[in-house]
Amino acid sequence: MSPLLPFSQPSDHDGVARAMALVKLFCESVESFGQFCAVESANVPPPWRQLLDHESHMTVAMEKFYKTTVGLQVVAELKSAADCDWYAREIFLLHPDGAAIQYGIVRIDLSQVNTATAQAILRGHLPLGRILIEAGFLLQVQHVRLLELLPSVYWKGLFSATHTHLQTQARTFGRVASIRVAGKQAVELLEIVAPPTGGPWLVGREFPQP
């Protein structure tokens, strides 16, 4: 069976298992990606809690936080066979100065959106949240579970070449979520706020080390 096809869903409450299932689409060893731990909202420090603890798109949350539009960098993609509409990709959301502010994995059933929207997603030019919102779909972000992550060697490989401002060994926080499009389950997400060291794009923002 293709790894893109719907897998046996772990409990919606099991955020770690859901995160690991998405990581395995792109990273054979979850251990090399990092160590996940479920965390309650009250134990997530600011501003991670503000960025993650909500039922809205992370694109919207990041743009509100940084007061600017964010860009998209597609790191890797998985496309299904011709008879299957599932698609997955590994991405960064980027600040306008090029700094990575969020890492993510998205898996989407493209049969749940129209052809124009599917084509826009596959082009990889704009964040998924912006495309879905601008297309006017009725969206429900749900089953949000917060996670703490201690990144490992996989992150070094991803970030070291172009995003050297990151502390690749620093703990950070993220979440798993799903999205219903027009009432039907369509999207699974892993979204991790990049652990920054600071810089001009982070002026006025505090990211304490947990």
LUMMIGU-295795 format. One line per 2 residues: number of its first residue (from 0); their letters; for each residue x, y, z of N, C-alpha, C. Coordinates in Angstrom, 3 decimals. Layout:
<sites>
NUM = A = X,Y,Z,X,Y,Z,X,Y,Z; ...
</sites>
This chain:
<sites>
0 = MS = 0.850,-1.209,0.000,0.000,0.000,0.000,0.877,1.246,0.000; 0.480,2.235,-0.785,1.229,3.486,-0.814,1.188,4.151,0.553
2 = PL = 2.326,4.712,1.008,2.317,5.401,2.308,1.458,6.646,2.306; 1.038,7.088,1.121,0.192,8.268,1.061,-1.276,7.953,1.323
4 = LP = -1.661,6.705,1.126,-3.054,6.355,1.351,-3.389,6.479,2.834; -4.655,6.737,3.147,-5.019,6.920,4.565,-4.536,5.754,5.406
6 = FS = -3.738,6.052,6.434,-3.267,4.988,7.295,-4.260,4.739,8.415; -4.060,3.634,9.119,-4.911,3.352,10.276,-4.734,4.474,11.282
8 = QP = -5.762,5.254,11.446,-5.637,6.453,12.253,-5.442,6.119,13.723; -4.401,6.652,14.344,-4.312,6.561,15.796,-5.394,7.444,16.408
10 = SD = -5.601,7.291,17.676,-6.576,8.131,18.366,-6.296,9.602,18.092; -7.369,10.369,17.913,-7.201,11.812,17.713,-6.471,12.444,18.886
12 = HD = -6.533,11.784,20.043,-5.888,12.333,21.233,-4.396,11.989,21.286; -3.950,11.061,20.438,-2.561,10.611,20.475,-1.729,11.436,19.499
14 = GV = -1.351,12.635,19.930,-0.613,13.546,19.067,0.747,13.015,18.653; 1.426,12.315,19.550,2.759,11.793,19.236,2.675,10.774,18.112
16 = AR = 1.724,9.837,18.191,1.578,8.824,17.143,1.217,9.465,15.812; 0.370,10.467,15.835,0.000,11.152,14.593,1.199,11.872,13.989
18 = AM = 2.002,12.511,14.823,3.204,13.188,14.339,4.183,12.195,13.732; 4.401,11.076,14.407,5.351,10.083,13.924,4.920,9.487,12.587
20 = AL = 3.614,9.289,12.411,3.119,8.745,11.150,3.415,9.694,9.993; 3.283,10.990,10.211,3.586,11.961,9.161,5.081,12.065,8.916
22 = VK = 5.878,12.065,9.979,7.334,12.125,9.830,7.838,10.970,8.978; 7.263,9.787,9.162,7.730,8.606,8.445,7.521,8.699,6.939
24 = LF = 6.672,9.618,6.487,6.526,9.815,5.050,7.825,10.301,4.416; 8.634,11.044,5.186,9.835,11.656,4.629,11.129,11.255,5.343
26 = CE = 11.016,10.687,6.504,12.197,10.352,7.305,12.038,8.925,7.824; 12.894,8.016,7.372,12.750,6.606,7.724,12.851,6.371,9.233
28 = SV = 13.687,7.128,9.894,13.896,6.950,11.326,13.347,8.141,12.092; 12.295,7.904,12.847,11.734,8.984,13.660,12.764,9.466,14.670
30 = ES = 13.601,8.552,15.161,14.624,8.928,16.136,15.591,9.952,15.556; 15.912,9.832,14.262,16.817,10.802,13.646,16.142,12.142,13.413
32 = FG = 14.805,12.136,13.369,14.073,13.398,13.253,14.083,14.124,14.594; 13.771,13.385,15.645,13.747,13.999,16.965,12.843,13.240,17.907
34 = QF = 12.736,13.727,19.113,11.930,13.094,20.155,10.704,13.946,20.448; 9.519,13.377,20.219,8.264,14.073,20.477,7.747,13.739,21.873
36 = CA = 7.071,14.724,22.462,6.438,14.532,23.752,5.136,15.332,23.760; 4.033,14.696,24.140,2.769,15.416,24.257,2.871,16.428,25.387
38 = VE = 2.232,17.573,25.218,2.316,18.630,26.219,0.977,19.343,26.306; 0.583,19.696,27.511,-0.651,20.449,27.711,-0.420,21.923,27.405
40 = SA = -1.491,22.591,27.018,-1.405,24.003,26.654,-0.775,24.843,27.761; -1.145,24.574,29.016,-0.646,25.368,30.147,0.866,25.264,30.306
42 = NV = 1.457,24.210,29.747,2.891,24.002,29.883,3.687,24.456,28.659; 3.020,25.104,27.718,3.705,25.648,26.540,3.992,27.122,26.799
44 = PP = 5.259,27.528,26.797,5.584,28.926,27.111,5.243,29.863,25.957; 5.098,31.158,26.258,4.912,32.131,25.183,6.228,32.326,24.444
46 = PW = 6.200,32.687,23.160,4.992,32.865,22.347,4.540,31.604,21.629; 5.186,30.444,21.913,4.752,29.220,21.247,3.266,28.949,21.467
48 = RQ = 2.804,29.154,22.694,1.390,28.877,22.980,0.483,29.739,22.111; 0.817,31.001,21.985,0.039,31.915,21.144,0.027,31.444,19.693
50 = LL = 1.154,30.941,19.223,1.275,30.530,17.827,0.577,29.205,17.531; 0.456,28.332,18.533,0.031,26.961,18.270,-1.322,26.576,18.840
52 = DH = -1.735,27.189,19.942,-2.919,26.742,20.666,-4.174,27.441,20.152; -4.649,27.014,19.016,-5.835,27.615,18.396,-6.335,26.686,17.303
54 = ES = -7.506,26.974,16.766,-8.056,26.192,15.666,-8.157,27.080,14.432; -7.008,27.613,14.050,-6.891,28.424,12.847,-5.703,27.913,12.061
56 = HM = -5.523,28.419,10.854,-4.380,28.018,10.041,-3.105,28.619,10.600; -2.024,27.851,10.568,-0.739,28.371,11.020,-0.256,29.515,10.134
58 = TV = -0.615,29.493,8.873,-0.266,30.623,8.000,-0.824,31.916,8.576; -2.088,31.883,8.992,-2.737,33.059,9.571,-2.054,33.452,10.875
60 = AM = -1.765,32.461,11.722,-1.148,32.748,13.019,0.244,33.351,12.852; 1.033,32.813,11.933,2.384,33.326,11.710,2.350,34.742,11.136
62 = EK = 1.448,34.981,10.214,1.378,36.311,9.606,0.888,37.352,10.608; 0.004,36.963,11.485,-0.442,37.881,12.538,0.690,38.162,13.515
64 = FY = 1.455,37.136,13.873,2.537,37.277,14.838,3.662,38.148,14.305; 4.066,37.895,13.057,5.190,38.635,12.472,4.764,39.895,11.732
66 = KT = 3.430,40.089,11.598,2.885,41.279,10.939,3.410,41.415,9.511; 3.445,40.311,8.805,3.882,40.309,7.406,3.390,39.028,6.753
68 = TV = 3.349,39.002,5.429,3.011,37.768,4.738,4.191,36.809,4.799; 3.902,35.519,4.751,4.958,34.514,4.787,5.004,33.793,3.452
70 = GL = 6.186,33.285,3.133,6.377,32.557,1.892,6.486,31.066,2.138; 6.623,30.315,1.051,6.662,28.859,1.108,7.918,28.332,0.424
72 = QV = 8.566,27.387,1.068,9.652,26.625,0.456,9.294,25.148,0.564; 9.134,24.478,-0.580,8.854,23.049,-0.587,10.185,22.301,-0.526
74 = VA = 10.346,21.483,0.495,11.581,20.730,0.695,11.540,19.405,-0.049; 10.416,18.703,0.027,10.265,17.407,-0.627,8.782,17.147,-0.863
76 = EL = 8.483,16.291,-1.842,7.104,15.977,-2.193,6.930,14.475,-2.391; 5.716,14.013,-2.161,5.308,12.656,-2.503,3.980,12.751,-3.237
78 = KS = 3.950,12.199,-4.438,2.720,12.204,-5.222,2.255,10.774,-5.426; 0.944,10.590,-5.377,0.378,9.256,-5.487,0.343,8.811,-6.943
80 = AA = -0.017,7.559,-7.138,-0.193,7.025,-8.479,-1.351,7.739,-9.167; -1.456,7.520,-10.456,-2.444,8.247,-11.260,-3.871,8.046,-10.770
82 = DC = -4.155,6.901,-10.127,-5.519,6.612,-9.699,-5.790,7.006,-8.255; -4.892,7.791,-7.672,-5.056,8.189,-6.273,-4.745,9.670,-6.141
84 = DW = -5.542,10.356,-5.344,-5.421,11.808,-5.247,-4.630,12.290,-4.046; -4.007,11.396,-3.282,-3.272,11.827,-2.099,-1.922,12.426,-2.475
86 = YA = -1.574,13.503,-1.761,-0.336,14.240,-2.019,0.227,14.693,-0.683; 1.542,14.633,-0.544,2.177,15.085,0.703,3.415,15.894,0.380
88 = RE = 3.742,16.816,1.282,4.986,17.565,1.111,5.536,18.009,2.457; 6.825,18.248,2.441,7.592,18.743,3.587,7.966,20.172,3.240
90 = IF = 7.723,21.112,4.167,7.858,22.529,3.807,8.497,23.355,4.922; 8.932,24.559,4.531,9.216,25.648,5.462,8.270,26.796,5.140
92 = LL = 7.780,27.489,6.156,7.229,28.823,5.966,8.365,29.803,6.202; 8.446,30.811,5.342,9.573,31.727,5.354,9.149,33.154,5.658
94 = HP = 9.932,33.823,6.490,9.810,35.264,6.669,10.282,35.933,5.374; 9.831,37.170,5.070,10.276,37.816,3.837,11.790,37.945,3.683
96 = DG = 12.539,37.925,4.796,14.001,37.998,4.667,14.625,36.641,4.378; 13.782,35.597,4.232,14.276,34.271,3.898,14.462,33.349,5.078
98 = AA = 14.290,33.842,6.291,14.463,32.998,7.477,13.305,32.009,7.610; 13.650,30.764,7.945,12.621,29.753,8.187,11.995,29.991,9.553
100 = IQ = 10.678,30.127,9.600,9.986,30.356,10.864,9.085,29.183,11.257; 8.848,28.288,10.316,8.041,27.106,10.627,8.397,25.973,9.682
102 = YG = 8.468,24.760,10.245,8.625,23.538,9.464,7.281,22.825,9.462; 6.981,22.129,8.381,5.720,21.411,8.369,5.710,20.217,7.435
104 = IV = 4.792,19.297,7.703,4.455,18.206,6.794,2.947,18.249,6.617; 2.514,18.200,5.375,1.090,18.208,5.072,0.776,17.022,4.180
106 = RI = -0.339,16.371,4.448,-0.848,15.323,3.566,-2.294,15.665,3.267; -2.664,15.686,1.982,-3.984,16.160,1.590,-4.597,15.259,0.537
108 = DL = -5.880,15.061,0.663,-6.666,14.351,-0.342,-7.168,15.401,-1.330; -6.524,15.474,-2.488,-6.844,16.524,-3.451,-8.221,16.339,-4.090
110 = SQ = -8.819,15.167,-3.931,-10.165,14.962,-4.477,-11.209,15.776,-3.717; -10.841,16.307,-2.544,-11.774,17.085,-1.743,-11.777,18.576,-2.107
112 = VN = -10.948,18.969,-3.071,-10.926,20.361,-3.542,-11.130,20.362,-5.052; -11.458,21.525,-5.605,-11.665,21.583,-7.044,-10.330,21.570,-7.799
114 = TA = -10.409,21.431,-9.108,-9.209,21.273,-9.935,-8.283,22.477,-9.829; -8.844,23.674,-9.863,-8.014,24.889,-9.799,-7.263,24.956,-8.473
116 = TA = -7.926,24.607,-7.388,-7.272,24.628,-6.072,-6.197,23.555,-5.993; -6.488,22.360,-6.488,-5.494,21.288,-6.497,-4.256,21.702,-7.286
118 = QA = -4.454,22.327,-8.427,-3.321,22.767,-9.244,-2.504,23.837,-8.529; -3.183,24.752,-7.834,-2.474,25.789,-7.073,-1.635,25.170,-5.963
120 = IL = -2.177,24.161,-5.295,-1.429,23.475,-4.234,-0.197,22.790,-4.821; -0.377,22.083,-5.928,0.720,21.334,-6.534,1.821,22.233,-7.085
122 = RG = 1.472,23.460,-7.448,2.512,24.384,-7.939,3.505,24.738,-6.841; 3.082,24.721,-5.596,3.989,24.936,-4.484,4.500,26.355,-4.344
124 = HL = 3.717,27.335,-4.764,4.146,28.732,-4.689,3.612,29.449,-3.452; 2.465,28.994,-2.928,1.810,29.679,-1.815,1.517,28.685,-0.694
126 = PL = 1.494,29.145,0.557,1.130,28.260,1.668,-0.267,27.688,1.486; -0.450,26.456,1.951,-1.726,25.770,1.793,-2.870,26.555,2.423
128 = GR = -2.657,27.076,3.632,-3.719,27.810,4.302,-4.236,28.976,3.479; -3.328,29.722,2.875,-3.746,30.872,2.075,-4.547,30.422,0.859
130 = IL = -4.132,29.346,0.218,-4.849,28.852,-0.960,-6.265,28.435,-0.590; -6.403,27.658,0.486,-7.726,27.175,0.865,-8.646,28.310,1.298
132 = IE = -8.107,29.272,2.038,-8.924,30.407,2.488,-9.378,31.237,1.296; -8.448,31.549,0.385,-8.786,32.386,-0.769,-9.726,31.674,-1.733
134 = AG = -9.729,30.333,-1.713,-10.651,29.584,-2.568,-12.071,29.588,-2.012; -12.220,30.038,-0.762,-13.543,30.190,-0.191,-14.167,28.923,0.367
136 = FL = -13.341,27.912,0.664,-13.877,26.674,1.213,-14.310,26.863,2.669; -15.332,26.112,3.058,-15.703,26.029,4.466,-14.698,25.101,5.144
138 = LQ = -13.892,25.634,6.059,-12.785,24.892,6.643,-12.980,24.739,8.146; -12.611,23.571,8.653,-12.623,23.311,10.093,-11.276,22.725,10.488
140 = VQ = -10.482,23.506,11.215,-9.240,22.985,11.784,-9.614,22.311,13.097; -9.235,21.033,13.254,-9.684,20.292,14.426,-8.627,19.285,14.881
142 = HV = -8.937,18.625,15.996,-8.053,17.606,16.559,-6.633,18.149,16.761; -6.534,19.367,17.259,-5.229,19.983,17.517,-4.636,19.371,18.789
144 = RL = -3.406,18.899,18.682,-2.679,18.371,19.838,-1.290,19.003,19.856; -0.905,19.537,21.001,0.367,20.240,21.131,1.487,19.267,21.463
146 = LE = 2.676,19.572,20.956,3.836,18.700,21.110,5.074,19.501,21.455; 5.956,18.883,22.229,7.304,19.410,22.407,8.238,18.529,21.589
148 = LL = 9.245,19.136,20.968,10.180,18.398,20.131,11.607,18.729,20.499; 12.402,17.687,20.697,13.846,17.833,20.784,14.404,17.361,19.451
150 = PS = 14.771,18.282,18.562,15.226,17.889,17.220,16.520,17.083,17.265; 16.720,16.267,16.214,17.926,15.460,16.127,18.616,15.699,14.785
152 = VY = 19.395,14.737,14.325,20.298,14.952,13.184,19.564,15.269,11.895; 18.345,14.775,11.729,17.605,15.061,10.496,17.415,16.557,10.311
154 = WK = 17.151,17.250,11.427,16.972,18.703,11.342,18.251,19.397,10.909; 19.384,18.905,11.363,20.645,19.516,10.960,20.784,19.490,9.449
156 = GL = 20.444,18.340,8.855,20.534,18.224,7.409,19.593,19.156,6.684; 18.400,19.351,7.231,17.420,20.229,6.602,17.816,21.694,6.684
158 = FS = 18.301,22.096,7.857,18.484,23.514,8.120,19.892,24.043,7.865; 20.887,23.186,7.923,22.256,23.687,7.967,22.669,24.444,6.716
160 = AT = 22.154,24.059,5.567,22.611,24.660,4.316,22.153,26.111,4.169; 20.879,26.373,4.469,20.337,27.707,4.170,19.774,28.443,5.379
162 = HT = 19.533,27.744,6.480,18.887,28.376,7.629,19.779,28.251,8.859; 20.936,28.841,8.755,21.956,28.686,9.800,21.634,29.468,11.062
164 = HL = 20.581,30.305,11.044,20.221,31.067,12.238,19.548,30.187,13.295; 19.165,28.966,12.929,18.422,28.126,13.856,19.333,27.370,14.813
166 = QT = 18.855,27.207,16.013,19.506,26.321,16.976,18.933,24.920,16.739; 19.625,24.119,15.939,19.053,22.850,15.525,18.944,21.853,16.673
168 = QA = 19.615,22.110,17.778,19.499,21.210,18.922,18.537,21.744,19.983; 18.004,22.945,19.784,17.147,23.550,20.798,15.765,22.917,20.792
170 = RT = 15.210,22.740,21.992,13.835,22.270,22.065,12.904,23.317,21.488; 11.844,22.849,20.871,10.834,23.753,20.359,9.476,23.060,20.469
172 = FG = 8.439,23.713,19.965,7.087,23.200,20.103,6.379,23.198,18.760; 5.396,22.322,18.651,4.618,22.220,17.429,3.255,21.634,17.731
174 = RV = 2.597,21.179,16.691,1.280,20.591,16.864,0.952,19.684,15.689; 0.001,18.785,15.908,-0.644,18.076,14.822,-2.079,18.574,14.768
176 = AS = -2.642,18.558,13.568,-4.015,19.010,13.386,-4.563,18.358,12.125; -5.859,18.415,11.971,-6.497,17.974,10.731,-7.464,19.055,10.277
178 = IR = -7.790,19.004,9.001,-8.699,20.001,8.435,-9.803,19.287,7.669; -11.015,19.659,7.960,-12.156,19.231,7.154,-12.456,20.318,6.142
180 = VA = -12.635,19.927,4.901,-12.955,20.848,3.811,-14.380,20.551,3.363; -15.245,21.542,3.499,-16.663,21.364,3.158,-17.237,20.137,3.853
182 = GK = -16.845,19.941,5.124,-17.403,18.874,5.938,-16.735,17.526,5.797; -15.720,17.388,4.923,-15.069,16.099,4.708,-13.604,16.170,5.130
184 = QA = -13.134,15.114,5.797,-11.734,15.056,6.211,-10.830,15.111,4.988; -9.883,16.066,4.968,-9.077,16.249,3.757,-7.589,16.426,4.027
186 = VE = -7.211,16.958,5.192,-5.822,17.352,5.399,-5.337,16.889,6.766; -4.096,16.406,6.804,-3.405,16.106,8.053,-2.137,16.947,8.101
188 = LL = -1.815,17.477,9.278,-0.718,18.433,9.387,0.170,18.159,10.591; 1.468,18.326,10.375,2.435,18.475,11.465,3.080,19.834,11.268
190 = EI = 3.018,20.690,12.294,3.499,22.067,12.181,4.389,22.369,13.380; 5.647,22.724,13.118,6.622,22.931,14.179,7.237,24.321,14.032
192 = VA = 7.140,25.108,15.084,7.741,26.443,15.062,9.255,26.292,15.122; 9.950,26.896,14.176,11.408,26.793,14.126,12.027,27.474,15.341
194 = PP = 13.048,26.856,15.951,13.675,27.455,17.145,14.737,28.472,16.751; 14.432,29.780,16.791,15.376,30.790,16.334,16.341,31.236,17.417
196 = TG = 17.415,31.855,16.978,18.360,32.458,17.912,18.182,33.960,17.979; 17.329,34.495,17.133,17.142,35.940,17.078,17.663,36.507,15.777
198 = GP = 17.529,37.787,15.598,17.950,38.410,14.353,16.999,39.530,14.013; 17.252,40.270,12.966,16.412,41.423,12.646,14.966,41.058,12.360
200 = WL = 14.718,39.840,11.864,13.350,39.438,11.570,12.591,39.066,12.834; 13.274,39.024,13.983,12.647,38.619,15.240,12.626,39.760,16.252
202 = VG = 12.826,40.967,15.788,12.877,42.103,16.696,11.558,42.207,17.467; 11.686,42.351,18.784,10.512,42.515,19.623,9.827,41.223,20.002
204 = RE = 10.371,40.080,19.535,9.743,38.790,19.850,10.635,38.036,20.840; 10.012,37.362,21.769,10.776,36.579,22.743,10.489,35.101,22.577
206 = FP = 11.545,34.328,22.355,11.434,32.878,22.305,12.323,32.321,23.415; 11.845,32.226,24.638,12.669,31.677,25.705,12.992,30.233,25.443
208 = QP = 14.155,29.779,25.852,14.503,28.371,25.720,13.768,27.582,26.799; 12.976,26.566,26.401,12.198,25.802,27.375,13.090,24.936,28.223
</sites>
